[in-house]
Amino acid sequence: MSEKISGFVLLIIGLGVMLFAVFNIYQTFTGQSEPIQLFDLKEGIGLDFSSFLVGDASPEELEQIKSENNLKSELVSPELINEPMNLFSHFLLMGFIVNVGFKIGLLGANILRPVKVDVGKNKILNAVERSETKPQQAPKI
């Protein structure tokens, strides 16, 4: 009787873990909750056009132009990189948690399932007759 109780407990825990992960990923993708923050890039992808300055100007004049003008251009902002990476990592983590819940629930279901061995009388009688008629020999080495 205790194995049935432990089987039901494992099955319920496994289903609960899977439902938690599915509900969490649903809330994350609908914007009701935030994903885990694994990635936090401070700078995005950009170009510094000051490195492209060439000309007849002296190095002092080039340094003055670089310091006066902000020649950096941002192509991709850090938020545009961080958000999809964090969503993807959150999705992978929740997928792993669903898999763990599935394994726990499967273990509980296997404990609950009765083990039945059905062997017909004819198979048993044939096996007994064969073992009685043939003397068993030791294996040759």
Secondary structure as GFF3:
##gff-version 3
##sequence-region A 1 141
A	DSSP	alpha_helix	2	29	.	.	.	ID=ss1
A	DSSP	beta_strand	45	48	.	.	.	ID=ss2
A	DSSP	three_ten_helix	49	52	.	.	.	ID=ss3
A	DSSP	alpha_helix	59	68	.	.	.	ID=ss4
A	DSSP	beta_strand	72	76	.	.	.	ID=ss5
A	DSSP	alpha_helix	78	112	.	.	.	ID=ss6
A	DSSP	alpha_helix	121	133	.	.	.	ID=ss7
###
